[in-house]
């Protein structure tokens, strides 16, 4: 897939770009720092930078410099042909083929691993709105201000200065002690995030699960969204129910190298078809 784009003074236009819908991707619970504006554009913060973007038909407009676009094209996974991935997944199971039609615009973001780790520790037993609020409070507490009231995600060194008591203002509850433990273990090297890309999936999962409060589901989320390990297949209560009803004879690993993308399609499809679960 060859990405076609034009660079202007204060924006970059990518066109044609299919299989990417902003709301589906940015509001599905894989990231927590984007908000939709009244005009339909989205504003967010990632990699220490602000970004505003808008999608009109097959044209994606990113309001950034040409230099910063190099970062954003990677972050939004713009060079990946999701049409081919959907074709591949559709051959696995007819229900998966059906599910892929209902969320064709979801992409898996390539997020910064440390931010993904802390964010998904915060996500435990939480909803997207509250997760986003806690993450924003954390950024305001110890992140670098990069705009008017806009803060980057805190660095490891900045967070290493914080105790459980220092985290009280973000109202993370029981998760605060897990955040502190994660920071301490990453900083000491007991958990080596840099080594994870070269590890097998099971070894990488075990590495993350050294952190208090990081179980199977959180580890899968961090690997999928923070390391782009597409074999990750997070299973919360809702996904377990969806799998039991829609794919009773399958497990996540049955969906192959793109299992994480399949998970997103299944989750979205299940939410749009509550009638399928009335008797379950």
C-alpha positions as CSV (number, residue, x, y, z in Angstrom):
1,X,0.0,0.0,0.0
2,X,1.4,3.4,-1.1
3,X,0.2,6.2,1.1
4,X,-0.7,9.3,-0.9
5,X,-0.5,12.7,0.8
6,X,0.1,16.4,0.3
7,X,1.9,18.6,2.7
8,X,0.7,22.2,3.2
9,X,2.0,25.0,5.5
10,X,0.0,23.9,8.5
11,X,-1.7,20.6,7.5
12,X,-1.2,17.4,5.7
13,X,-4.0,15.8,3.6
14,X,-4.0,12.0,3.1
15,X,-6.2,10.9,0.2
16,X,-7.6,8.5,-0.7
17,X,-7.6,6.8,2.7
18,X,-10.1,4.0,3.4
19,X,-10.8,1.8,6.4
20,X,-10.2,4.6,8.9
21,X,-12.9,6.3,10.9
22,X,-11.9,8.6,13.7
23,X,-14.7,8.0,16.1
24,X,-14.4,4.2,15.7
25,X,-10.7,4.3,16.4
26,X,-10.3,7.0,18.9
27,X,-13.4,6.4,21.0
28,X,-13.3,2.6,21.3
29,X,-11.3,2.4,24.5
30,X,-7.8,1.8,23.1
31,X,-6.6,5.3,23.9
32,X,-7.9,7.9,26.3
33,X,-6.6,11.3,25.3
34,X,-8.8,12.2,22.3
35,X,-12.0,14.2,22.3
36,X,-14.5,14.9,19.5
37,X,-15.3,18.6,18.9
38,X,-18.6,20.1,17.8
39,X,-17.4,20.5,14.2
40,X,-16.6,16.7,13.9
41,X,-12.9,17.1,14.2
42,X,-10.8,15.4,17.0
43,X,-8.2,16.8,19.3
44,X,-5.8,14.8,21.2
45,X,-2.3,14.4,22.7
46,X,0.2,11.7,22.0
47,X,4.0,11.3,21.9
48,X,4.3,14.7,23.7
49,X,2.5,16.6,20.9
50,X,-1.0,18.0,20.2
51,X,-2.9,17.0,17.1
52,X,-6.2,18.0,15.5
53,X,-7.5,15.9,12.7
54,X,-10.6,15.6,10.5
55,X,-12.0,13.1,8.1
56,X,-14.1,14.1,5.1
57,X,-15.0,11.2,2.9
58,X,-11.7,9.5,1.9
59,X,-9.6,12.5,2.9
60,X,-7.9,12.7,6.3
61,X,-6.6,16.1,7.3
62,X,-4.0,16.3,10.0
63,X,-3.3,19.8,11.3
64,X,0.5,19.4,11.8
65,X,3.8,20.1,10.2
66,X,5.3,17.9,7.5
67,X,8.0,16.9,10.0
68,X,5.5,15.9,12.7
69,X,3.5,14.0,10.1
70,X,6.2,11.4,10.1
71,X,5.3,10.6,13.7
72,X,1.5,10.7,13.2
73,X,1.5,8.4,10.1
74,X,3.1,5.8,12.3
75,X,0.9,6.5,15.3
76,X,-2.3,6.1,13.3
77,X,-0.9,3.1,11.4
78,X,-1.7,4.8,8.1
79,X,0.7,2.6,6.0
80,X,-1.1,-0.6,6.8
81,X,-3.7,-1.9,4.4
82,X,-6.7,-2.8,6.7
83,X,-8.7,-3.8,3.7
84,X,-6.4,-6.8,3.1
85,X,-6.5,-7.6,6.8
86,X,-10.3,-7.7,6.7
87,X,-10.2,-10.0,3.7
88,X,-7.9,-12.3,5.6
89,X,-10.1,-12.3,8.8
90,X,-13.3,-12.8,6.8
91,X,-12.0,-16.2,5.5
92,X,-11.7,-17.5,9.1
93,X,-15.3,-17.5,10.1
94,X,-18.6,-16.2,8.5
95,X,-19.6,-14.3,11.7
96,X,-16.2,-12.6,11.8
97,X,-16.8,-11.6,8.1
98,X,-20.1,-10.1,9.2
99,X,-18.5,-8.3,12.2
100,X,-15.8,-6.7,10.1
101,X,-18.4,-5.0,8.0
102,X,-19.7,-3.1,11.1
103,X,-16.5,-1.6,12.2
104,X,-14.4,-1.2,9.0
105,X,-12.8,2.0,10.2
106,X,-11.1,0.8,13.4
107,X,-7.3,0.8,13.3
108,X,-4.9,-0.3,16.1
109,X,-2.9,2.8,17.2
110,X,0.8,2.5,17.7
111,X,1.0,4.0,21.2
112,X,3.9,4.8,23.4
113,X,4.4,1.6,25.6
114,X,4.9,3.3,29.0
115,X,1.8,5.4,28.5
116,X,-0.2,2.4,27.4
117,X,1.0,0.5,30.5
118,X,-0.1,3.2,33.0
119,X,-3.3,3.9,31.1
120,X,-4.5,0.3,31.1
121,X,-3.6,-0.2,34.8
122,X,-5.9,2.8,35.3
123,X,-8.5,1.1,33.1
124,X,-9.2,-1.8,35.5
125,X,-12.9,-2.0,36.5
126,X,-13.4,1.4,35.0
127,X,-15.3,3.0,32.2
128,X,-13.9,5.1,29.3
129,X,-15.1,8.5,30.6
130,X,-13.6,7.9,34.0
131,X,-10.4,6.5,32.7
132,X,-9.9,9.5,30.5
133,X,-10.5,11.8,33.4
134,X,-8.0,10.1,35.6
135,X,-5.4,10.1,32.8
136,X,-5.9,13.8,32.3
137,X,-5.5,14.5,36.0
138,X,-2.3,12.5,36.0
139,X,-0.9,14.5,33.0
140,X,-1.8,17.8,34.7
141,X,-0.2,16.6,37.9
142,X,3.2,15.8,36.6
143,X,3.3,16.1,32.8
144,X,5.0,18.8,30.8
145,X,2.8,21.6,29.6
146,X,3.0,21.6,25.8
147,X,0.1,24.1,25.1
148,X,-2.4,26.3,26.9
149,X,-3.6,23.9,29.6
150,X,-2.5,20.9,27.6
151,X,0.0,18.4,29.1
152,X,2.1,15.6,27.7
153,X,1.9,12.2,29.4
154,X,4.3,12.2,32.3
155,X,7.8,10.7,31.8
156,X,9.0,7.7,33.8
157,X,11.4,10.0,35.8
158,X,8.6,12.4,36.7
159,X,6.3,9.7,37.9
160,X,9.2,8.0,39.9
161,X,9.0,11.0,42.3
162,X,5.3,10.2,43.2
163,X,4.1,8.1,46.1
164,X,0.6,6.6,46.5
165,X,-0.3,9.7,48.6
166,X,1.0,12.1,45.9
167,X,-1.4,10.4,43.4
168,X,-4.5,11.1,45.6
169,X,-5.6,14.1,43.5
170,X,-6.1,12.0,40.4
171,X,-8.6,9.8,42.3
172,X,-7.3,6.5,40.9
173,X,-8.4,4.6,44.0
174,X,-6.9,1.2,44.5
175,X,-5.0,1.6,41.2
176,X,-2.6,4.1,42.6
177,X,-0.5,1.4,44.3
178,X,-0.3,-0.5,41.1
179,X,0.8,2.6,39.2
180,X,3.6,3.2,41.8
181,X,4.6,-0.5,41.5
182,X,4.7,-0.3,37.7
183,X,6.9,2.8,37.7
184,X,9.3,1.3,40.3
185,X,9.7,-1.9,38.4
186,X,10.2,-0.3,35.0
187,X,12.6,2.2,36.4
188,X,14.7,-0.4,38.2
189,X,14.7,-2.7,35.1
190,X,12.9,-5.5,36.8
191,X,10.4,-5.1,34.0
192,X,12.1,-4.2,30.8
193,X,9.8,-2.6,28.3
194,X,12.6,-2.2,25.7
195,X,13.1,-6.0,25.6
196,X,9.4,-6.8,25.0
197,X,9.4,-6.3,21.2
198,X,11.9,-9.1,20.8
199,X,10.2,-11.5,23.2
200,X,7.7,-14.2,22.4
201,X,4.1,-13.2,23.2
202,X,3.9,-15.4,26.3
203,X,7.2,-14.2,27.6
204,X,6.2,-10.6,27.0
205,X,3.0,-11.2,28.9
206,X,4.8,-12.8,31.8
207,X,7.2,-9.8,31.9
208,X,4.3,-7.3,32.3
209,X,2.5,-9.5,34.8
210,X,5.4,-9.1,37.2
211,X,3.7,-5.8,38.0
212,X,1.1,-5.8,40.8
213,X,-2.4,-5.5,39.3
214,X,-1.5,-6.5,35.8
215,X,-3.4,-9.6,34.9
216,X,-4.1,-11.3,31.6
217,X,-6.5,-8.7,30.3
218,X,-4.3,-5.7,31.1
219,X,-1.2,-7.4,29.7
220,X,-3.0,-8.2,26.5
221,X,-4.1,-4.6,26.2
222,X,-0.6,-3.2,26.8
223,X,0.9,-5.6,24.2
224,X,-1.8,-4.9,21.6
225,X,-2.0,-1.1,22.0
226,X,1.4,-0.2,23.3
227,X,3.6,-2.7,21.4
228,X,1.4,-3.4,18.3
229,X,1.5,-7.1,19.1
230,X,-1.6,-7.9,17.0
231,X,-1.9,-11.4,18.4
232,X,-3.1,-9.8,21.6
233,X,-6.7,-10.6,22.4
234,X,-8.0,-8.7,25.5
235,X,-10.9,-10.6,27.2
236,X,-13.0,-8.6,29.6
237,X,-16.5,-9.7,30.8
238,X,-18.2,-8.4,27.7
239,X,-15.8,-10.0,25.3
240,X,-16.1,-13.4,27.1
241,X,-19.8,-13.1,26.7
242,X,-19.5,-12.2,23.0
243,X,-17.1,-15.1,22.3
244,X,-19.4,-17.5,24.1
245,X,-22.4,-16.5,22.0
246,X,-20.8,-15.7,18.6
247,X,-17.8,-18.0,18.6
248,X,-18.5,-20.8,21.2
249,X,-15.9,-23.1,19.6
250,X,-13.1,-20.6,19.2
251,X,-10.5,-18.9,21.2
252,X,-8.6,-15.6,20.5
253,X,-5.6,-17.4,19.1
254,X,-7.8,-19.1,16.5
255,X,-8.0,-15.7,14.7
256,X,-4.2,-15.8,13.9
257,X,-1.8,-13.0,13.4
258,X,-4.5,-10.3,13.4
259,X,-6.4,-11.5,16.4
260,X,-6.3,-8.1,18.0
261,X,-8.0,-6.5,15.1
262,X,-10.6,-9.3,15.1
263,X,-11.2,-8.5,18.7
264,X,-12.0,-4.9,17.9
265,X,-14.4,-5.9,15.2
266,X,-16.1,-8.5,17.5
267,X,-16.5,-6.1,20.3
268,X,-17.9,-3.4,18.1
269,X,-20.3,-5.8,16.4
270,X,-21.5,-7.2,19.8
271,X,-22.3,-3.7,21.1
272,X,-24.4,-2.9,18.0
273,X,-26.3,-6.2,18.3
274,X,-27.5,-6.5,21.9
275,X,-30.5,-8.6,20.7
276,X,-28.0,-11.5,20.2
277,X,-27.4,-11.7,23.9
278,X,-30.9,-11.4,25.3
279,X,-31.1,-15.1,26.2
280,X,-27.5,-15.6,27.1
